[in-house]
Amino acid sequence: MSSTKDPCISVCKFSDDICQGCGRSKREIRAWKKLDKDDKRTVLAEAALRLIKLGATGRRKKK
């Protein structure tokens, strides 16, 4: 995952502190703008795994 674009898709519903839209924790969402590229990539990778665990894969906002 090479992109560090904000993964928010405006589906801000939380399950156990994890957003069901992007897979990030509330802490990660608040810190996003201050993270460097490597940290953002780490968060994105972890978020993708969380979404799989939540069964929320493929939930992307259509452009």
C-alpha positions as CSV (number, residue, x, y, z in Angstrom):
1,M,0.0,0.0,0.0
2,S,1.9,3.1,-1.2
3,S,-0.8,5.8,-1.0
4,T,-0.9,7.9,2.1
5,K,-4.1,9.7,1.1
6,D,-6.7,10.0,3.9
7,P,-8.8,6.8,3.7
8,C,-12.0,8.4,5.1
9,I,-15.1,7.4,3.1
10,S,-17.5,9.3,5.3
11,V,-19.0,6.2,6.9
12,C,-18.1,7.1,10.4
13,K,-19.7,4.3,12.4
14,F,-17.6,2.8,15.2
15,S,-17.4,-0.8,16.5
16,D,-15.1,-1.2,19.5
17,D,-13.3,2.1,18.7
18,I,-12.7,1.1,15.1
19,C,-14.3,3.0,12.2
20,Q,-16.3,0.6,10.0
21,G,-15.7,2.8,7.0
22,C,-11.9,3.2,7.0
23,G,-10.7,0.7,9.7
24,R,-8.8,3.3,11.8
25,S,-9.1,3.8,15.5
26,K,-10.4,7.1,16.8
27,R,-6.8,7.9,18.0
28,E,-5.4,7.2,14.5
29,I,-8.0,9.4,12.9
30,R,-7.2,12.3,15.2
31,A,-3.4,11.9,14.6
32,W,-3.6,11.4,10.9
33,K,-2.5,14.8,9.7
34,K,0.6,14.7,12.0
35,L,1.8,11.3,11.0
36,D,4.7,10.9,8.6
37,K,4.3,8.8,5.4
38,D,5.8,5.6,6.9
39,D,3.4,5.9,9.9
40,K,0.5,6.5,7.6
41,R,1.3,3.4,5.6
42,T,1.5,1.4,8.8
43,V,-1.9,2.7,9.9
44,L,-3.4,1.9,6.4
45,A,-2.1,-1.6,6.5
46,E,-3.4,-2.2,10.0
47,A,-6.7,-0.6,9.1
48,A,-7.1,-2.9,6.0
49,L,-6.6,-6.0,8.3
50,R,-9.2,-4.6,10.8
51,L,-11.7,-4.1,8.0
52,I,-11.2,-7.7,6.9
53,K,-11.7,-8.8,10.5
54,L,-14.9,-6.7,10.7
55,G,-16.2,-8.2,7.4
56,A,-16.3,-4.7,6.0
57,T,-14.2,-5.2,2.9
58,G,-15.2,-3.5,-0.3
59,R,-17.0,-0.6,1.4
60,R,-15.7,2.2,-0.6
61,K,-17.5,5.4,-1.5
62,K,-18.1,5.7,-5.2
63,K,-16.7,8.8,-6.9
